[in-house]
Amino acid sequence: MSDVKKDHSIGAGTGAVTGAVAGAAIGSAAGPAGSLVGAVAGGIVGAKAGDAIAEKINPTDYEDHFRNNFRSAAYYRSGYEWDDYAPAYRYGYDTYGRYRGRSFDEVDDQLATEWDRARGTSRLAWNDAREAVRDGWHHIERALPGDFDRDGR
């Protein structure tokens, strides 16, 4: 598989998973059937959003950019490693498509609530991960014409 096709598959896949989780949560108000329908619909919408973002932001290049620069970021905390920051950047990439068109500050509370599930083995609490996630969002916004965040960062 070519790297470009692989990157699009990664983008679509992460979008699908993120969308499916969100759709299932929303659909759960209607019971188990609602969760299933919500997961399927969310997965389809998420895959399209993830693939569209992967068109402009190659997930491998995105990760490489942050891997090479995370220690020089203003929010970097001494004693933490790439394995602590990588889930925060990945979380920014994975959730951007779901909340596209809204500012980071508008969805901060939802992102904070979901961070504990997304963080994996990262030692960063939300208050420490927030700015890395925000940095990831703004990296995508700068690459997508017309998507620059309203708070101008």
N, CA, C and O atoms as a GROMACS GRO file, in nm:
protein
  612
    1MET      N    1   0.086  -0.117   0.000
    1MET     CA    2   0.000   0.000   0.000
    1MET      C    3   0.090   0.123   0.000
    1MET      O    4   0.188   0.129   0.074
    2SER      N    5   0.057   0.220  -0.083
    2SER     CA    6   0.139   0.342  -0.087
    2SER      C    7   0.124   0.419   0.043
    2SER      O    8   0.024   0.405   0.114
    3ASP      N    9   0.225   0.503   0.075
    3ASP     CA   10   0.219   0.583   0.197
    3ASP      C   11   0.100   0.677   0.197
    3ASP      O   12   0.036   0.697   0.300
    4VAL      N   13   0.068   0.736   0.080
    4VAL     CA   14  -0.046   0.829   0.073
    4VAL      C   15  -0.175   0.756   0.103
    4VAL      O   16  -0.255   0.803   0.183
    5LYS      N   17  -0.197   0.639   0.039
    5LYS     CA   18  -0.318   0.562   0.064
    5LYS      C   19  -0.324   0.518   0.209
    5LYS      O   20  -0.430   0.521   0.271
    6LYS      N   21  -0.210   0.476   0.265
    6LYS     CA   22  -0.205   0.435   0.404
    6LYS      C   23  -0.243   0.551   0.496
    6LYS      O   24  -0.318   0.532   0.591
    7ASP      N   25  -0.191   0.671   0.468
    7ASP     CA   26  -0.222   0.787   0.551
    7ASP      C   27  -0.370   0.824   0.543
    7ASP      O   28  -0.429   0.864   0.643
    8HIS      N   29  -0.430   0.810   0.424
    8HIS     CA   30  -0.573   0.836   0.411
    8HIS      C   31  -0.653   0.732   0.487
    8HIS      O   32  -0.754   0.765   0.550
    9SER      N   33  -0.608   0.607   0.483
    9SER     CA   34  -0.676   0.502   0.558
    9SER      C   35  -0.667   0.529   0.708
    9SER      O   36  -0.763   0.507   0.781
   10ILE      N   37  -0.551   0.577   0.753
   10ILE     CA   38  -0.535   0.612   0.894
   10ILE      C   39  -0.628   0.726   0.930
   10ILE      O   40  -0.697   0.721   1.032
   11GLY      N   41  -0.632   0.829   0.846
   11GLY     CA   42  -0.719   0.944   0.872
   11GLY      C   43  -0.865   0.904   0.876
   11GLY      O   44  -0.938   0.944   0.966
   12ALA      N   45  -0.907   0.824   0.778
   12ALA     CA   46  -1.046   0.779   0.774
   12ALA      C   47  -1.075   0.688   0.893
   12ALA      O   48  -1.182   0.697   0.954
   13GLY      N   49  -0.981   0.601   0.926
   13GLY     CA   50  -1.002   0.508   1.037
   13GLY      C   51  -1.014   0.579   1.171
   13GLY      O   52  -1.103   0.547   1.250
   14THR      N   53  -0.926   0.674   1.198
   14THR     CA   54  -0.935   0.745   1.326
   14THR      C   55  -1.062   0.829   1.330
   14THR      O   56  -1.124   0.843   1.436
   15GLY      N   57  -1.100   0.886   1.217
   15GLY     CA   58  -1.225   0.962   1.213
   15GLY      C   59  -1.345   0.872   1.236
   15GLY      O   60  -1.439   0.910   1.306
   16ALA      N   61  -1.342   0.752   1.178
   16ALA     CA   62  -1.453   0.658   1.195
   16ALA      C   63  -1.468   0.615   1.340
   16ALA      O   64  -1.579   0.611   1.393
   17VAL      N   65  -1.356   0.583   1.404
   17VAL     CA   66  -1.362   0.540   1.544
   17VAL      C   67  -1.413   0.653   1.633
   17VAL      O   68  -1.502   0.632   1.716
   18THR      N   69  -1.357   0.772   1.614
   18THR     CA   70  -1.400   0.886   1.695
   18THR      C   71  -1.548   0.915   1.673
   18THR      O   72  -1.622   0.939   1.768
   19GLY      N   73  -1.591   0.913   1.546
   19GLY     CA   74  -1.732   0.938   1.514
   19GLY      C   75  -1.823   0.831   1.570
   19GLY      O   76  -1.932   0.861   1.619
   20ALA      N   77  -1.780   0.705   1.564
   20ALA     CA   78  -1.861   0.595   1.615
   20ALA      C   79  -1.881   0.606   1.766
   20ALA      O   80  -1.991   0.584   1.816
   21VAL      N   81  -1.775   0.640   1.838
   21VAL     CA   82  -1.785   0.655   1.984
   21VAL      C   83  -1.882   0.769   2.017
   21VAL      O   84  -1.969   0.754   2.103
   22ALA      N   85  -1.865   0.882   1.949
   22ALA     CA   86  -1.954   0.997   1.975
   22ALA      C   87  -2.097   0.963   1.938
   22ALA      O   88  -2.190   0.995   2.012
   23GLY      N   89  -2.117   0.898   1.822
   23GLY     CA   90  -2.251   0.862   1.778
   23GLY      C   91  -2.318   0.766   1.874
   23GLY      O   92  -2.438   0.778   1.902
   24ALA      N   93  -2.243   0.669   1.924
   24ALA     CA   94  -2.299   0.573   2.019
   24ALA      C   95  -2.341   0.642   2.148
   24ALA      O   96  -2.445   0.612   2.205
   25ALA      N   97  -2.258   0.736   2.193
   25ALA     CA   98  -2.291   0.809   2.316
   25ALA      C   99  -2.418   0.891   2.298
   25ALA      O  100  -2.504   0.893   2.386
   26ILE      N  101  -2.428   0.958   2.185
   26ILE     CA  102  -2.548   1.040   2.158
   26ILE      C  103  -2.670   0.951   2.143
   26ILE      O  104  -2.777   0.981   2.196
   27GLY      N  105  -2.655   0.839   2.070
   27GLY     CA  106  -2.767   0.749   2.046
   27GLY      C  107  -2.811   0.672   2.169
   27GLY      O  108  -2.922   0.619   2.170
   28SER      N  109  -2.727   0.666   2.272
   28SER     CA  110  -2.761   0.588   2.390
   28SER      C  111  -2.885   0.638   2.461
   28SER      O  112  -2.948   0.564   2.537
   29ALA      N  113  -2.922   0.764   2.438
   29ALA     CA  114  -3.044   0.818   2.498
   29ALA      C  115  -3.167   0.742   2.448
   29ALA      O  116  -3.269   0.739   2.516
   30ALA      N  117  -3.156   0.680   2.330
   30ALA     CA  118  -3.267   0.605   2.273
   30ALA      C  119  -3.254   0.455   2.302
   30ALA      O  120  -3.328   0.375   2.244
   31GLY      N  121  -3.163   0.418   2.389
   31GLY     CA  122  -3.146   0.277   2.425
   31GLY      C  123  -3.042   0.208   2.339
   31GLY      O  124  -2.974   0.272   2.260
   32PRO      N  125  -3.030   0.074   2.354
   32PRO     CA  126  -2.929  -0.002   2.281
   32PRO      C  127  -2.938   0.015   2.128
   32PRO      O  128  -2.836   0.026   2.061
   33ALA      N  129  -3.059   0.016   2.075
   33ALA     CA  130  -3.074   0.033   1.930
   33ALA      C  131  -3.024   0.171   1.888
   33ALA      O  132  -2.961   0.185   1.783
   34GLY      N  133  -3.051   0.270   1.969
   34GLY     CA  134  -3.004   0.406   1.940
   34GLY      C  135  -2.853   0.414   1.942
   34GLY      O  136  -2.793   0.485   1.861
   35SER      N  137  -2.790   0.341   2.033
   35SER     CA  138  -2.644   0.337   2.039
   35SER      C  139  -2.586   0.278   1.911
   35SER      O  140  -2.489   0.329   1.857
   36LEU      N  141  -2.647   0.169   1.864
   36LEU     CA  142  -2.599   0.104   1.743
   36LEU      C  143  -2.615   0.195   1.622
   36LEU      O  144  -2.522   0.211   1.544
   37VAL      N  145  -2.732   0.253   1.606
   37VAL     CA  146  -2.756   0.344   1.493
   37VAL      C  147  -2.662   0.463   1.502
   37VAL      O  148  -2.605   0.505   1.402
   38GLY      N  149  -2.648   0.519   1.621
   38GLY     CA  150  -2.558   0.633   1.639
   38GLY      C  151  -2.414   0.598   1.607
   38GLY      O  152  -2.342   0.678   1.547
   39ALA      N  153  -2.370   0.480   1.647
   39ALA     CA  154  -2.232   0.437   1.620
   39ALA      C  155  -2.208   0.422   1.470
   39ALA      O  156  -2.104   0.465   1.420
   40VAL      N  157  -2.303   0.363   1.399
   40VAL     CA  158  -2.287   0.345   1.255
   40VAL      C  159  -2.285   0.481   1.185
   40VAL      O  160  -2.196   0.508   1.104
   41ALA      N  161  -2.383   0.565   1.215
   41ALA     CA  162  -2.389   0.697   1.152
   41ALA      C  163  -2.267   0.780   1.187
   41ALA      O  164  -2.208   0.845   1.100
   42GLY      N  165  -2.228   0.779   1.313
   42GLY     CA  166  -2.110   0.854   1.355
   42GLY      C  167  -1.984   0.803   1.289
   42GLY      O  168  -1.896   0.882   1.255
   43GLY      N  169  -1.974   0.672   1.270
   43GLY     CA  170  -1.858   0.614   1.204
   43GLY      C  171  -1.847   0.658   1.059
   43GLY      O  172  -1.737   0.687   1.011
   44ILE      N  173  -1.959   0.663   0.989
   44ILE     CA  174  -1.958   0.706   0.849
   44ILE      C  175  -1.918   0.852   0.838
   44ILE      O  176  -1.831   0.888   0.758
   45VAL      N  177  -1.980   0.938   0.918
   45VAL     CA  178  -1.948   1.080   0.915
   45VAL      C  179  -1.804   1.104   0.959
   45VAL      O  180  -1.733   1.184   0.899
   46GLY      N  181  -1.761   1.034   1.063
   46GLY     CA  182  -1.624   1.048   1.112
   46GLY      C  183  -1.521   1.005   1.010
   46GLY      O  184  -1.416   1.068   0.998
   47ALA      N  185  -1.548   0.898   0.937
   47ALA     CA  186  -1.455   0.851   0.834
   47ALA      C  187  -1.438   0.955   0.725
   47ALA      O  188  -1.327   0.979   0.678
   48LYS      N  189  -1.548   1.016   0.684
   48LYS     CA  190  -1.539   1.121   0.580
   48LYS      C  191  -1.461   1.240   0.630
   48LYS      O  192  -1.378   1.295   0.557
   49ALA      N  193  -1.485   1.282   0.754
   49ALA     CA  194  -1.411   1.396   0.810
   49ALA      C  195  -1.264   1.362   0.825
   49ALA      O  196  -1.177   1.444   0.794
   50GLY      N  197  -1.234   1.241   0.873
   50GLY     CA  198  -1.095   1.200   0.890
   50GLY      C  199  -1.021   1.193   0.758
   50GLY      O  200  -0.905   1.232   0.750
   51ASP      N  201  -1.088   1.143   0.654
   51ASP     CA  202  -1.025   1.134   0.522
   51ASP      C  203  -1.003   1.274   0.464
   51ASP      O  204  -0.900   1.299   0.402
   52ALA      N  205  -1.099   1.365   0.484
   52ALA     CA  206  -1.083   1.502   0.432
   52ALA      C  207  -0.966   1.571   0.499
   52ALA      O  208  -0.891   1.643   0.433
   53ILE      N  209  -0.949   1.551   0.628
   53ILE     CA  210  -0.836   1.612   0.699
   53ILE      C  211  -0.706   1.548   0.652
   53ILE      O  212  -0.606   1.618   0.633
   54ALA      N  213  -0.706   1.417   0.632
   54ALA     CA  214  -0.585   1.348   0.585
   54ALA      C  215  -0.544   1.394   0.446
   54ALA      O  216  -0.428   1.383   0.409
   55GLU      N  217  -0.641   1.447   0.366
   55GLU     CA  218  -0.609   1.504   0.234
   55GLU      C  219  -0.510   1.619   0.248
   55GLU      O  220  -0.419   1.634   0.166
   56LYS      N  221  -0.528   1.701   0.351
   56LYS     CA  222  -0.445   1.820   0.370
   56LYS      C  223  -0.335   1.800   0.474
   56LYS      O  224  -0.227   1.857   0.462
   57ILE      N  225  -0.363   1.720   0.574
   57ILE     CA  226  -0.269   1.698   0.683
   57ILE      C  227  -0.236   1.549   0.690
   57ILE      O  228  -0.313   1.470   0.743
   58ASN      N  229  -0.123   1.514   0.637
   58ASN     CA  230  -0.078   1.376   0.641
   58ASN      C  231  -0.053   1.340   0.788
   58ASN      O  232   0.029   1.405   0.853
   59PRO      N  233  -0.121   1.237   0.842
   59PRO     CA  234  -0.105   1.204   0.984
   59PRO      C  235   0.039   1.171   1.023
   59PRO      O  236   0.081   1.199   1.135
   60THR      N  237   0.113   1.111   0.931
   60THR     CA  238   0.252   1.078   0.962
   60THR      C  239   0.336   1.205   0.972
   60THR      O  240   0.417   1.219   1.063
   61ASP      N  241   0.316   1.299   0.878
   61ASP     CA  242   0.388   1.427   0.884
   61ASP      C  243   0.349   1.507   1.007
   61ASP      O  244   0.434   1.570   1.070
   62TYR      N  245   0.221   1.503   1.041
   62TYR     CA  246   0.169   1.572   1.160
   62TYR      C  247   0.242   1.521   1.284
   62TYR      O  248   0.293   1.599   1.364
   63GLU      N  249   0.247   1.389   1.300
   63GLU     CA  250   0.314   1.331   1.416
   63GLU      C  251   0.463   1.364   1.416
   63GLU      O  252   0.519   1.400   1.520
   64ASP      N  253   0.527   1.352   1.300
   64ASP     CA  254   0.671   1.383   1.292
   64ASP      C  255   0.699   1.528   1.331
   64ASP      O  256   0.797   1.556   1.400
   65HIS      N  257   0.612   1.620   1.287
   65HIS     CA  258   0.630   1.761   1.322
   65HIS      C  259   0.633   1.778   1.474
   65HIS      O  260   0.724   1.842   1.528
   66PHE      N  261   0.535   1.722   1.542
   66PHE     CA  262   0.528   1.740   1.687
   66PHE      C  263   0.636   1.659   1.760
   66PHE      O  264   0.688   1.704   1.862
   67ARG      N  265   0.669   1.543   1.710
   67ARG     CA  266   0.775   1.462   1.772
   67ARG      C  267   0.907   1.541   1.772
   67ARG      O  268   0.984   1.535   1.868
   68ASN      N  269   0.931   1.614   1.664
   68ASN     CA  270   1.056   1.690   1.651
   68ASN      C  271   1.053   1.823   1.725
   68ASN      O  272   1.158   1.885   1.744
   69ASN      N  273   0.936   1.869   1.767
   69ASN     CA  274   0.925   2.003   1.825
   69ASN      C  275   0.862   2.012   1.964
   69ASN      O  276   0.860   2.120   2.022
   70PHE      N  277   0.812   1.903   2.018
   70PHE     CA  278   0.736   1.913   2.143
   70PHE      C  279   0.818   1.968   2.260
   70PHE      O  280   0.763   2.038   2.345
   71ARG      N  281   0.947   1.938   2.265
   71ARG     CA  282   1.029   1.986   2.377
   71ARG      C  283   1.054   2.136   2.372
   71ARG      O  284   1.087   2.196   2.474
   72SER      N  285   1.037   2.197   2.256
   72SER     CA  286   1.060   2.342   2.246
   72SER      C  287   0.930   2.421   2.259
   72SER      O  288   0.932   2.544   2.253
   73ALA      N  289   0.817   2.353   2.277
   73ALA     CA  290   0.688   2.422   2.293
   73ALA      C  291   0.682   2.490   2.430
   73ALA      O  292   0.736   2.438   2.528
   74ALA      N  293   0.617   2.604   2.436
   74ALA     CA  294   0.606   2.681   2.560
   74ALA      C  295   0.538   2.601   2.672
   74ALA      O  296   0.566   2.624   2.790
   75TYR      N  297   0.450   2.509   2.638
   75TYR     CA  298   0.376   2.431   2.737
   75TYR      C  299   0.450   2.304   2.781
   75TYR      O  300   0.404   2.235   2.872
   76TYR      N  301   0.564   2.273   2.720
   76TYR     CA  302   0.637   2.152   2.755
   76TYR      C  303   0.680   2.156   2.902
   76TYR      O  304   0.730   2.258   2.950
   77ARG      N  305   0.660   2.044   2.970
   77ARG     CA  306   0.700   2.032   3.110
   77ARG      C  307   0.814   1.934   3.119
   77ARG      O  308   0.806   1.820   3.072
   78SER      N  309   0.921   1.979   3.181
   78SER     CA  310   1.040   1.896   3.199
   78SER      C  311   1.004   1.766   3.269
   78SER      O  312   0.921   1.763   3.359
   79GLY      N  313   1.069   1.659   3.226
   79GLY     CA  314   1.046   1.529   3.288
   79GLY      C  315   0.947   1.444   3.211
   79GLY      O  316   0.933   1.324   3.238
   80TYR      N  317   0.878   1.504   3.115
   80TYR     CA  318   0.783   1.428   3.035
   80TYR      C  319   0.847   1.395   2.901
   80TYR      O  320   0.933   1.467   2.852
   81GLU      N  321   0.804   1.283   2.844
   81GLU     CA  322   0.862   1.231   2.720
   81GLU      C  323   0.758   1.233   2.608
   81GLU      O  324   0.642   1.269   2.628
   82TRP      N  325   0.804   1.194   2.488
   82TRP     CA  326   0.716   1.187   2.372
   82TRP      C  327   0.595   1.098   2.400
   82TRP      O  328   0.484   1.129   2.359
   83ASP      N  329   0.616   0.988   2.470
   83ASP     CA  330   0.505   0.897   2.501
   83ASP      C  331   0.397   0.962   2.586
   83ASP      O  332   0.283   0.916   2.587
   84ASP      N  333   0.432   1.069   2.656
   84ASP     CA  334   0.332   1.145   2.733
   84ASP      C  335   0.258   1.244   2.644
   84ASP      O  336   0.137   1.265   2.660
   85TYR      N  337   0.329   1.306   2.551
   85TYR     CA  338   0.270   1.410   2.466
   85TYR      C  339   0.203   1.354   2.340
   85TYR      O  340   0.107   1.414   2.291
   86ALA      N  341   0.251   1.243   2.288
   86ALA     CA  342   0.196   1.187   2.164
   86ALA      C  343   0.045   1.167   2.171
   86ALA      O  344  -0.024   1.203   2.075
   87PRO      N  345  -0.011   1.111   2.279
   87PRO     CA  346  -0.157   1.094   2.283
   87PRO      C  347  -0.232   1.228   2.278
   87PRO      O  348  -0.343   1.234   2.226
   88ALA      N  349  -0.174   1.334   2.331
   88ALA     CA  350  -0.239   1.466   2.327
   88ALA      C  351  -0.246   1.518   2.184
   88ALA      O  352  -0.349   1.568   2.140
   89TYR      N  353  -0.136   1.506   2.111
   89TYR     CA  354  -0.136   1.550   1.971
   89TYR      C  355  -0.230   1.462   1.888
   89TYR      O  356  -0.303   1.512   1.803
   90ARG      N  357  -0.228   1.333   1.912
   90ARG     CA  358  -0.316   1.240   1.840
   90ARG      C  359  -0.462   1.273   1.870
   90ARG      O  360  -0.547   1.267   1.781
   91TYR      N  361  -0.490   1.307   1.994
   91TYR     CA  362  -0.626   1.343   2.036
   91TYR      C  363  -0.670   1.470   1.962
   91TYR      O  364  -0.785   1.478   1.919
   92GLY      N  365  -0.582   1.566   1.948
   92GLY     CA  366  -0.615   1.686   1.872
   92GLY      C  367  -0.648   1.652   1.728
   92GLY      O  368  -0.744   1.704   1.672
   93TYR      N  369  -0.568   1.566   1.668
   93TYR     CA  370  -0.591   1.525   1.528
   93TYR      C  371  -0.723   1.449   1.517
   93TYR      O  372  -0.803   1.476   1.427
   94ASP      N  373  -0.745   1.355   1.607
   94ASP     CA  374  -0.863   1.270   1.599
   94ASP      C  375  -0.993   1.343   1.625
   94ASP      O  376  -1.096   1.308   1.566
   95THR      N  377  -0.992   1.443   1.711
   95THR     CA  378  -1.117   1.511   1.747
   95THR      C  379  -1.145   1.635   1.663
   95THR      O  380  -1.258   1.685   1.663
   96TYR      N  381  -1.046   1.686   1.592
   96TYR     CA  382  -1.068   1.809   1.514
   96TYR      C  383  -1.183   1.794   1.416
   96TYR      O  384  -1.269   1.882   1.408
   97GLY      N  385  -1.186   1.684   1.341
   97GLY     CA  386  -1.291   1.664   1.241
   97GLY      C  387  -1.430   1.657   1.303
   97GLY      O  388  -1.527   1.705   1.244
   98ARG      N  389  -1.440   1.599   1.420
   98ARG     CA  390  -1.570   1.588   1.486
   98ARG      C  391  -1.625   1.724   1.525
   98ARG      O  392  -1.746   1.748   1.520
   99TYR      N  393  -1.536   1.814   1.565
   99TYR     CA  394  -1.579   1.946   1.611
   99TYR      C  395  -1.547   2.057   1.512
   99TYR      O  396  -1.554   2.175   1.546
  100ARG      N  397  -1.513   2.020   1.391
  100ARG     CA  398  -1.475   2.117   1.288
  100ARG      C  399  -1.580   2.226   1.275
  100ARG      O  400  -1.700   2.200   1.271
  101GLY      N  401  -1.532   2.350   1.268
  101GLY     CA  402  -1.621   2.466   1.258
  101GLY      C  403  -1.648   2.530   1.393
  101GLY      O  404  -1.706   2.638   1.400
  102ARG      N  405  -1.605   2.466   1.501
  102ARG     CA  406  -1.620   2.522   1.634
  102ARG      C  407  -1.481   2.554   1.686
  102ARG      O  408  -1.384   2.489   1.648
  103SER      N  409  -1.471   2.652   1.772
  103SER     CA  410  -1.340   2.687   1.828
  103SER      C  411  -1.301   2.585   1.934
  103SER      O  412  -1.386   2.518   1.993
  104PHE      N  413  -1.173   2.575   1.957
  104PHE     CA  414  -1.121   2.485   2.060
  104PHE      C  415  -1.185   2.518   2.195
  104PHE      O  416  -1.226   2.429   2.269
  105ASP      N  417  -1.192   2.648   2.226
  105ASP     CA  418  -1.248   2.689   2.356
  105ASP      C  419  -1.395   2.647   2.371
  105ASP      O  420  -1.440   2.620   2.482
  106GLU      N  421  -1.469   2.643   2.260
  106GLU     CA  422  -1.609   2.601   2.266
  106GLU      C  423  -1.624   2.454   2.306
  106GLU      O  424  -1.724   2.416   2.366
  107VAL      N  425  -1.527   2.372   2.272
  107VAL     CA  426  -1.538   2.228   2.298
  107VAL      C  427  -1.443   2.180   2.407
  107VAL      O  428  -1.432   2.060   2.432
  108ASP      N  429  -1.375   2.273   2.470
  108ASP     CA  430  -1.278   2.238   2.574
  108ASP      C  431  -1.338   2.145   2.680
  108ASP      O  432  -1.274   2.048   2.719
  109ASP      N  433  -1.458   2.173   2.725
  109ASP     CA  434  -1.519   2.090   2.830
  109ASP      C  435  -1.543   1.946   2.782
  109ASP      O  436  -1.518   1.852   2.857
  110GLN      N  437  -1.591   1.930   2.658
  110GLN     CA  438  -1.612   1.795   2.605
  110GLN      C  439  -1.478   1.722   2.591
  110GLN      O  440  -1.468   1.604   2.624
  111LEU      N  441  -1.376   1.794   2.541
  111LEU     CA  442  -1.245   1.732   2.526
  111LEU      C  443  -1.188   1.690   2.661
  111LEU      O  444  -1.130   1.583   2.674
  112ALA      N  445  -1.206   1.775   2.760
  112ALA     CA  446  -1.157   1.743   2.895
  112ALA      C  447  -1.224   1.617   2.949
  112ALA      O  448  -1.158   1.532   3.010
  113THR      N  449  -1.354   1.605   2.927
  113THR     CA  450  -1.429   1.490   2.976
  113THR      C  451  -1.382   1.361   2.912
  113THR      O  452  -1.379   1.256   2.978
  114GLU      N  453  -1.344   1.366   2.784
  114GLU     CA  454  -1.305   1.246   2.711
  114GLU      C  455  -1.155   1.216   2.719
  114GLU      O  456  -1.112   1.109   2.676
  115TRP      N  457  -1.076   1.308   2.774
  115TRP     CA  458  -0.931   1.290   2.776
  115TRP      C  459  -0.888   1.164   2.849
  115TRP      O  460  -0.797   1.094   2.803
  116ASP      N  461  -0.948   1.133   2.961
  116ASP     CA  462  -0.905   1.016   3.038
  116ASP      C  463  -0.915   0.887   2.957
  116ASP      O  464  -0.833   0.797   2.976
  117ARG      N  465  -1.014   0.876   2.868
  117ARG     CA  466  -1.025   0.757   2.782
  117ARG      C  467  -0.924   0.762   2.668
  117ARG      O  468  -0.877   0.658   2.624
  118ALA      N  469  -0.892   0.882   2.621
  118ALA     CA  470  -0.805   0.897   2.504
  118ALA      C  471  -0.656   0.894   2.539
  118ALA      O  472  -0.573   0.866   2.452
  119ARG      N  473  -0.622   0.921   2.661
  119ARG     CA  474  -0.482   0.943   2.697
  119ARG      C  475  -0.395   0.819   2.699
  119ARG      O  476  -0.273   0.829   2.693
  120GLY      N  477  -0.455   0.704   2.706
  120GLY     CA  478  -0.376   0.581   2.709
  120GLY      C  479  -0.281   0.582   2.828
  120GLY      O  480  -0.326   0.596   2.942
  121THR      N  481  -0.151   0.567   2.803
  121THR     CA  482  -0.052   0.561   2.910
  121THR      C  483   0.013   0.696   2.939
  121THR      O  484   0.107   0.703   3.018
  122SER      N  485  -0.036   0.802   2.875
  122SER     CA  486   0.019   0.936   2.900
  122SER      C  487   0.004   0.972   3.048
  122SER      O  488  -0.100   0.946   3.109
  123ARG      N  489   0.106   1.032   3.103
  123ARG     CA  490   0.101   1.077   3.243
  123ARG      C  491   0.042   1.217   3.254
  123ARG      O  492   0.027   1.269   3.365
  124LEU      N  493   0.008   1.281   3.141
  124LEU     CA  494  -0.043   1.417   3.145
  124LEU      C  495  -0.190   1.421   3.185
  124LEU      O  496  -0.274   1.354   3.125
  125ALA      N  497  -0.220   1.499   3.287
  125ALA     CA  498  -0.358   1.529   3.321
  125ALA      C  499  -0.410   1.628   3.217
  125ALA      O  500  -0.330   1.688   3.145
  126TRP      N  501  -0.541   1.646   3.209
  126TRP     CA  502  -0.597   1.736   3.108
  126TRP      C  503  -0.534   1.875   3.114
  126TRP      O  504  -0.503   1.933   3.010
  127ASN      N  505  -0.516   1.929   3.232
  127ASN     CA  506  -0.460   2.065   3.242
  127ASN      C  507  -0.320   2.074   3.183
  127ASN      O  508  -0.280   2.181   3.138
  128ASP      N  509  -0.246   1.964   3.181
  128ASP     CA  510  -0.113   1.962   3.121
  128ASP      C  511  -0.118   1.927   2.973
  128ASP      O  512  -0.031   1.969   2.896
  129ALA      N  513  -0.218   1.852   2.931
  129ALA     CA  514  -0.231   1.810   2.791
  129ALA      C  515  -0.303   1.913   2.705
  129ALA      O  516  -0.283   1.918   2.584
  130ARG      N  517  -0.387   1.995   2.766
  130ARG     CA  518  -0.474   2.088   2.692
  130ARG      C  519  -0.400   2.168   2.585
  130ARG      O  520  -0.445   2.174   2.471
  131GLU      N  521  -0.288   2.228   2.619
  131GLU     CA  522  -0.220   2.315   2.522
  131GLU      C  523  -0.156   2.236   2.409
  131GLU      O  524  -0.144   2.288   2.298
  132ALA      N  525  -0.116   2.113   2.434
  132ALA     CA  526  -0.065   2.029   2.325
  132ALA      C  527  -0.180   1.992   2.230
  132ALA      O  528  -0.162   1.992   2.108
  133VAL      N  529  -0.296   1.960   2.285
  133VAL     CA  530  -0.412   1.930   2.203
  133VAL      C  531  -0.450   2.054   2.121
  133VAL      O  532  -0.477   2.045   2.001
  134ARG      N  533  -0.452   2.169   2.187
  134ARG     CA  534  -0.484   2.295   2.119
  134ARG      C  535  -0.383   2.322   2.006
  134ARG      O  536  -0.421   2.364   1.897
  135ASP      N  537  -0.255   2.298   2.034
  135ASP     CA  538  -0.151   2.318   1.934
  135ASP      C  539  -0.177   2.228   1.812
  135ASP      O  540  -0.162   2.272   1.698
  136GLY      N  541  -0.216   2.105   1.838
  136GLY     CA  542  -0.250   2.014   1.728
  136GLY      C  543  -0.367   2.064   1.646
  136GLY      O  544  -0.365   2.057   1.523
  137TRP      N  545  -0.471   2.114   1.714
  137TRP     CA  546  -0.587   2.170   1.644
  137TRP      C  547  -0.545   2.285   1.554
  137TRP      O  548  -0.581   2.289   1.437
  138HIS      N  549  -0.468   2.376   1.609
  138HIS     CA  550  -0.430   2.496   1.532
  138HIS      C  551  -0.337   2.460   1.417
  138HIS      O  552  -0.337   2.529   1.314
  139HIS      N  553  -0.259   2.356   1.433
  139HIS     CA  554  -0.174   2.310   1.323
  139HIS      C  555  -0.262   2.267   1.204
  139HIS      O  556  -0.231   2.298   1.089
  140ILE      N  557  -0.371   2.198   1.232
  140ILE     CA  558  -0.465   2.156   1.128
  140ILE      C  559  -0.537   2.278   1.069
  140ILE      O  560  -0.548   2.290   0.947
  141GLU      N  561  -0.585   2.366   1.154
  141GLU     CA  562  -0.657   2.485   1.107
  141GLU      C  563  -0.574   2.570   1.013
  141GLU      O  564  -0.625   2.621   0.913
  142ARG      N  565  -0.446   2.584   1.043
  142ARG     CA  566  -0.360   2.665   0.956
  142ARG      C  567  -0.343   2.600   0.818
  142ARG      O  568  -0.318   2.670   0.720
  143ALA      N  569  -0.356   2.469   0.812
  143ALA     CA  570  -0.338   2.398   0.684
  143ALA      C  571  -0.466   2.389   0.602
  143ALA      O  572  -0.460   2.363   0.481
  144LEU      N  573  -0.581   2.409   0.665
  144LEU     CA  574  -0.709   2.398   0.594
  144LEU      C  575  -0.764   2.537   0.565
  144LEU      O  576  -0.804   2.607   0.658
  145PRO      N  577  -0.766   2.578   0.440
  145PRO     CA  578  -0.816   2.712   0.406
  145PRO      C  579  -0.956   2.734   0.461
  145PRO      O  580  -1.044   2.649   0.446
  146GLY      N  581  -0.976   2.849   0.524
  146GLY     CA  582  -1.106   2.885   0.579
  146GLY      C  583  -1.137   2.821   0.712
  146GLY      O  584  -1.247   2.840   0.765
  147ASP      N  585  -1.044   2.745   0.767
  147ASP     CA  586  -1.070   2.675   0.893
  147ASP      C  587  -0.998   2.738   1.011
  147ASP      O  588  -0.997   2.680   1.120
  148PHE      N  589  -0.938   2.855   0.994
  148PHE     CA  590  -0.863   2.912   1.104
  148PHE      C  591  -0.955   2.943   1.220
  148PHE      O  592  -1.060   3.005   1.202
  149ASP      N  593  -0.917   2.902   1.337
  149ASP     CA  594  -0.997   2.916   1.459
  149ASP      C  595  -1.032   3.061   1.485
  149ASP      O  596  -0.952   3.152   1.461
  150ARG      N  597  -1.152   3.081   1.536
  150ARG     CA  598  -1.201   3.218   1.561
  150ARG      C  599  -1.123   3.289   1.672
  150ARG      O  600  -1.125   3.412   1.679
  151ASP      N  601  -1.055   3.214   1.758
  151ASP     CA  602  -0.982   3.285   1.862
  151ASP      C  603  -0.845   3.331   1.814
  151ASP      O  604  -0.770   3.393   1.889
  152GLY      N  605  -0.811   3.300   1.687
  152GLY     CA  606  -0.695   3.358   1.622
  152GLY      C  607  -0.559   3.306   1.664
  152GLY      O  608  -0.458   3.366   1.628
  153ARG      N  609  -0.553   3.198   1.738
  153ARG     CA  610  -0.424   3.146   1.781
  153ARG      C  611  -0.357   3.069   1.671
  153ARG      O  612  -0.247   3.018   1.690
   0.00000   0.00000   0.00000
